[in-house]
Structure formats: structure tokens, C-alpha cells
């Protein structure tokens, strides 16, 4: 069997979200994973002028439902990305497993602040790794730690 694949779901529309995904991919790859990034996959459906949105949707659904992939989802922000939430539902309904993580320090799981309890269903490992770095030289260490926590969570699935 080859490398274990991760489908990395979550927000991917602005520079910060895209950089986050790329940093995390780098560190998950160091753990031996192949990472499927929706922001990269979407380019298969771009003709230079417009995106084939139906093609993107079908590809995201396929990757979420693929039992060979481990679904890993970022739930940062005031509310989790709606597309990622749909993908989470598909992944857990079909594969029965997911890793959900949150780096946003505006979180209180006891009060359902920041992460909807629906994203912590059966077969889900939830990781809370708040990000407090303020300097560029702290970035690599943070992503090493987050990637290790995701790796450890995958081992429990």
C-alpha cells in the first residue's frame, strides 16, 4: 500500500487560508501523507476564464466519500466553511471517520463557541490547537505540532 491520503477540507479562498493549507500540507507530507488540496484540485476545472463549478462540486464529493482518503477539516473562523461542512457530512456518512481541527483561539467547546457540535459526531476526532504565534520564526514549529496532532489523530481512527 502506498502513502495514506488526506483530503484537506476547509476555507481556501483568500491568501491566508491558502497559505495555511500549503504550510499544513508541507508538514503532513513530512509525516508520509499524500495531501489532496481542494484549492489545487479546482484548477483542473478552470479553462483560463471560468471554473466548471459542477465539476468542482463532484470532485469534492468524490474525494470526501473516498474510503482511501482520510477526511481532515479546518473549522476556523466565526463559523465553519459551509462547503467543508457538507463534505464532512459526506465523509462521516460514507467512511464513518473524520479529523476536525481548529486553530482559532476564539473557541470554547463547552459553550459550542467556534465549533458547531455537529462537527464532532461519531467517528470524529476533534483537535484544538490554538494559534498564538506572532513572529515568522514561530510558524514552522507551530505547523510541525499541528501536523503531528493530526497524524496522531489519524492513527486512532
C-alpha positions in Angstrom: 0.0 0.0 0.0 1.2 3.5 -0.9 1.1 6.7 1.1 -2.0 7.3 3.1 -4.0 10.1 1.5 -5.6 13.1 3.3 -8.3 15.1 1.8 -7.8 18.6 3.4 -11.1 20.4 3.6 -11.8 23.9 4.8 -11.7 27.5 3.7 -9.5 28.1 0.7 -10.5 31.4 -0.9 -8.1 34.0 0.4 -4.3 34.3 0.7 -4.2 33.4 4.4 -6.4 30.3 4.0 -4.4 29.1 1.0 -1.1 29.7 2.8 -2.4 27.8 5.9 -3.3 24.8 3.7 0.1 24.9 2.0 2.0 25.0 5.3 0.0 22.2 6.7 0.4 20.2 3.5 4.2 20.6 3.8 4.2 19.2 7.4 1.7 16.4 6.8 3.8 15.3 3.8 6.8 15.1 6.1 4.7 12.5 8.1 4.4 10.5 4.9 0.9 11.6 3.7 -0.2 12.5 0.3 -2.4 15.6 0.7 -5.2 16.4 -1.6 -5.8 20.2 -1.6 -9.1 21.3 -3.0 -7.6 24.7 -4.0 -5.2 22.7 -6.3 -7.8 20.2 -7.4 -10.1 23.1 -8.5 -7.6 24.2 -11.1 -8.5 21.0 -13.1 -11.9 22.7 -13.7 -10.6 26.1 -14.8 -10.4 26.8 -18.5 -8.5 30.1 -18.1 -11.6 32.2 -17.8 -14.2 30.4 -15.7 -14.5 27.5 -13.3 -16.7 24.5 -14.1 -18.4 24.7 -10.7 -20.4 21.4 -11.2 -17.1 19.6 -11.9 -15.5 21.1 -8.7 -18.5 20.0 -6.6 -18.5 16.5 -8.0 -14.7 16.2 -7.4 -15.1 17.4 -3.8 -17.9 15.0 -3.2 -15.9 12.1 -4.7 -12.8 12.9 -2.5 -14.9 13.3 0.6 -16.6 9.9 0.1 -13.4 8.0 -0.9 -12.7 5.5 1.8 -9.0 5.5 0.8 -8.8 9.2 1.9 -8.8 10.4 5.5 -11.0 13.5 5.7 -9.3 16.3 7.6 -11.3 19.5 8.1 -10.3 23.0 9.2 -13.2 24.7 11.2 -11.6 28.1 11.8 -13.5 31.4 11.7 -16.7 32.6 13.3 -18.5 29.7 11.5 -17.1 26.7 9.7 -16.8 26.9 6.0 -20.2 25.7 4.6 -18.7 23.6 1.8 -16.4 21.9 4.2 -19.4 21.1 6.5 -21.2 19.4 3.6 -18.0 17.5 2.8 -17.8 16.5 6.5 -21.3 15.1 6.3 -20.5 13.1 3.2 -17.2 11.8 4.7 -18.7 10.7 8.0 -21.9 9.2 6.4 -19.9 7.1 3.9 -16.5 6.4 5.6 -17.5 6.8 9.2 -14.5 8.8 10.2 -13.0 12.3 10.1 -10.5 14.5 11.8 -11.7 18.1 12.6 -9.3 20.7 13.8 -9.5 24.3 14.9 -6.6 26.7 15.4 -8.8 29.8 16.1 -8.4 30.8 19.7 -12.0 32.2 19.8 -13.1 28.7 20.9 -14.9 27.3 23.9 -16.1 23.7 23.2 -18.2 23.6 26.4 -20.3 26.5 25.1 -20.2 25.4 21.5 -18.3 28.7 20.7 -16.4 28.5 17.4 -17.1 24.9 16.5 -20.6 23.5 16.0 -21.2 20.4 18.0 -22.5 18.7 14.8 -18.9 18.6 13.6 -17.9 16.3 16.5 -20.1 13.3 15.6 -19.4 9.6 15.9 -16.1 8.6 14.3 -14.7 12.2 14.5 -11.5 13.1 16.3 -11.5 16.8 17.3 -8.2 18.7 17.7 -8.0 22.1 19.2 -4.6 23.7 18.7 -4.9 27.4 19.1 -2.5 29.6 17.2 -0.8 32.3 19.1 2.4 32.9 17.0 3.3 36.5 16.3 6.7 36.0 14.6 7.6 34.3 11.3 10.3 32.2 13.1 7.5 30.6 15.1 5.5 29.4 12.1 7.4 26.2 11.3 7.2 24.9 14.9 3.5 25.6 15.0 2.8 23.6 11.9 5.0 20.8 12.9 3.0 20.5 16.1 -0.4 20.7 14.3 0.7 18.1 11.7 1.8 15.8 14.5 -1.5 16.1 16.3 -3.4 15.4 13.0 -1.1 12.4 12.4 -1.7 11.1 15.9 -5.5 11.5 15.5 -5.4 9.6 12.2 -3.7 6.7 14.0 -6.7 6.4 16.3 -9.3 6.2 13.5 
